[in-house]
Amino acid sequence: MNNIPPKEDVRYLAPEITEERVWNYKNLGLVIVLGVFIIAVAILMFAFLNITTTYKLLIAWGLTMIYAIVLFFALEPRILRQIKETAVRTIFRPIEKRVVIEKPVPAQPVEKKIVEKPVYIEKPKKPTYDYIGSSQTKTYHKSKCKFSKLIKPEFKRESDNASYFQMRGYKRCRSCFGLKKRSRKKKTSKSKKTSKRKKKR
């Protein structure tokens, strides 16, 4: 930044002259002593001289006039002149302005990275039922039965109550309800009875 010196311009206005009267107070003590002396002389004259009142007034007037003249010249008023000169100084300072020019910056290509995040979608939980039936075979099974998983979806019927299927004429599965074991037991008991009869014969 360059330091440029400021320029100055000085102009003087018209002077103002003021006059003032100033009394000389140096002889003030002498004037007071003179006044006291004149008063004392007048009192003595009036006391010891047989003078009429008219003469007394004339003497008093004459003494006062003499005292006034002496007082005027003793104090000697002077005229004091005061001259006031005013100067106007103007300073011109240069103002520097900074001009900032913005240059467009070319935009840099931004690489977009595609980040694939796995989105986990929770599958709605299927309601579980205690009994599953088939409308094709008209049989119903327990939900844990292996044959209930072989039923096609279009023929699948589900319920928590076995009475639902019994009212509609469905038969119980022999595998999951244990009907096969009972039938086997019956067959074995019949075979034993027939073998006993043959032996008796």
matplotlib code that plots the C-alpha trace (Angstrom):
import matplotlib.pyplot as plt

x = [0.0, 1.5, 1.6, 0.5, 1.1, -2.0, -2.4, -3.0, -4.7, -4.6, -7.0, -7.1, -10.4, -11.0, -9.6, -12.0, -10.9, -12.4, -11.7, -11.9, -11.2, -8.9, -8.3, -4.9, -5.2, -1.6, -2.3, -5.5, -4.0, -2.6, -6.0, -7.7, -5.2, -5.7, -9.5, -9.2, -6.9, -9.3, -12.2, -10.1, -9.1, -12.7, -13.9, -11.2, -12.0, -15.7, -14.9, -12.5, -13.6, -16.8, -18.1, -21.6, -23.3, -23.1, -19.3, -19.1, -21.0, -18.7, -15.6, -17.0, -17.9, -14.4, -12.7, -14.8, -14.0, -10.3, -10.5, -12.3, -9.7, -6.9, -8.7, -9.2, -5.6, -4.3, -6.2, -5.6, -7.9, -6.4, -8.0, -7.0, -7.4, -7.7, -7.2, -8.4, -7.2, -8.7, -7.0, -8.9, -6.8, -8.2, -6.4, -7.0, -6.3, -6.6, -8.9, -7.8, -10.4, -9.6, -11.4, -11.6, -12.2, -13.5, -12.4, -14.6, -13.0, -13.8, -15.8, -14.0, -15.9, -17.1, -17.0, -20.2, -19.7, -22.7, -22.7, -25.1, -26.4, -28.3, -31.8, -33.4, -37.1, -38.8, -41.3, -44.6, -45.0, -47.6, -50.1, -49.5, -52.5, -52.8, -54.6, -54.3, -56.8, -57.0, -60.2, -59.2, -58.7, -61.1, -58.5, -57.0, -53.6, -51.7, -49.4, -46.3, -47.4, -45.2, -48.2, -49.6, -46.6, -47.5, -50.9, -51.1, -51.9, -55.2, -56.6, -55.1, -57.5, -56.3, -57.8, -57.0, -60.0, -60.4, -64.2, -64.0, -62.9, -65.2, -68.3, -67.3, -66.8, -63.1, -61.3, -58.4, -54.9, -54.0, -50.3, -50.3, -53.3, -52.0, -54.8, -52.4, -51.0, -54.5, -55.4, -52.2, -52.9, -56.3, -54.9, -52.2, -54.8, -57.0, -54.0, -53.2, -56.7, -56.8, -53.4, -54.7, -57.9, -55.7, -53.6, -56.6, -57.8]
y = [0.0, 3.3, 6.1, 9.3, 12.5, 14.6, 18.1, 21.2, 24.4, 27.4, 30.4, 33.4, 35.1, 38.8, 39.8, 40.7, 43.9, 44.6, 47.7, 47.8, 50.5, 49.5, 51.8, 52.1, 50.9, 51.5, 55.0, 54.0, 54.2, 57.7, 58.9, 57.6, 59.4, 62.6, 62.3, 61.9, 64.9, 67.1, 66.1, 66.9, 70.3, 71.2, 70.2, 72.3, 75.3, 75.0, 74.7, 77.6, 80.1, 82.1, 81.7, 81.8, 78.7, 79.9, 80.2, 76.8, 75.3, 77.0, 75.7, 72.2, 72.3, 73.6, 70.9, 68.1, 69.4, 69.5, 65.9, 64.7, 66.1, 64.6, 61.3, 61.2, 61.8, 59.6, 56.5, 57.3, 55.0, 53.2, 51.6, 48.0, 46.6, 42.9, 41.5, 38.0, 36.2, 32.9, 30.6, 27.8, 24.8, 22.1, 18.8, 16.7, 13.1, 10.7, 7.8, 4.5, 2.0, -1.6, -3.2, -6.9, -8.8, -12.3, -14.7, -17.7, -20.9, -23.8, -26.4, -29.6, -32.8, -34.6, -38.3, -39.8, -43.1, -45.4, -47.2, -50.1, -50.8, -54.0, -53.3, -55.8, -56.1, -58.0, -60.5, -60.4, -63.3, -65.8, -66.7, -70.2, -72.5, -75.7, -77.6, -77.7, -79.4, -80.3, -79.6, -82.1, -85.1, -83.9, -84.7, -82.4, -82.7, -81.1, -78.2, -80.3, -83.2, -84.0, -84.6, -81.0, -79.6, -81.6, -79.9, -77.4, -73.8, -73.8, -76.7, -75.6, -74.7, -73.6, -73.3, -73.4, -75.6, -79.2, -78.7, -76.5, -79.4, -82.0, -79.9, -79.8, -83.6, -83.7, -86.9, -86.9, -87.8, -91.3, -90.5, -87.4, -88.4, -91.9, -93.9, -96.3, -97.6, -98.5, -100.3, -102.3, -103.2, -104.4, -106.5, -108.0, -108.9, -110.6, -112.5, -113.8, -115.0, -116.9, -118.5, -119.7, -121.2, -123.1, -124.6, -125.7, -127.6]
z = [0.0, -1.1, 1.5, -0.4, 1.7, 2.3, 0.8, 3.0, 2.1, 4.6, 4.3, 6.6, 7.3, 8.0, 11.4, 14.2, 16.1, 19.6, 21.7, 25.5, 28.0, 30.8, 33.9, 35.4, 39.0, 39.9, 41.2, 43.0, 46.5, 45.8, 44.6, 47.8, 50.0, 48.1, 48.5, 52.2, 52.4, 50.5, 52.7, 55.9, 54.5, 53.7, 57.3, 58.8, 56.7, 57.5, 61.2, 61.8, 59.1, 59.5, 56.0, 54.8, 53.4, 49.8, 50.1, 51.7, 48.8, 46.3, 48.1, 48.2, 44.5, 43.6, 45.7, 44.1, 40.6, 41.4, 42.8, 39.7, 37.3, 39.4, 39.5, 35.8, 35.0, 37.8, 36.6, 32.9, 31.1, 28.1, 25.1, 24.6, 21.1, 20.5, 17.0, 16.4, 13.3, 12.3, 9.9, 8.1, 7.3, 5.0, 4.6, 1.5, 2.1, -0.9, -0.4, -1.8, -2.9, -3.4, -6.3, -5.9, -9.2, -8.6, -11.3, -11.8, -10.7, -13.0, -11.1, -10.6, -11.6, -8.6, -8.7, -7.5, -5.8, -5.6, -2.3, -2.1, 1.3, 2.0, 2.9, 5.2, 4.8, 7.5, 6.1, 7.7, 10.0, 9.0, 11.7, 13.0, 13.6, 15.5, 12.8, 9.0, 6.8, 3.1, 1.2, -1.4, 0.9, 3.6, 6.3, 8.9, 10.5, 13.4, 12.4, 13.1, 11.0, 8.0, 5.8, 6.5, 4.6, 1.5, 1.1, -1.8, -0.9, -2.9, -0.8, 2.6, 5.4, 8.8, 12.3, 16.0, 16.8, 15.7, 15.9, 12.9, 10.7, 12.5, 11.8, 8.1, 7.9, 7.9, 9.1, 11.5, 10.2, 11.3, 11.5, 13.7, 15.8, 16.5, 14.7, 13.0, 16.3, 17.6, 14.4, 14.5, 18.1, 17.1, 14.2, 16.5, 19.1, 16.4, 15.0, 18.5, 19.1, 15.7, 16.5, 19.9, 18.3, 15.9, 18.6, 20.5, 17.5]

ax = plt.figure().add_subplot(projection="3d")
ax.plot(x, y, z, "-o")
ax.set_aspect("equal")
plt.show()
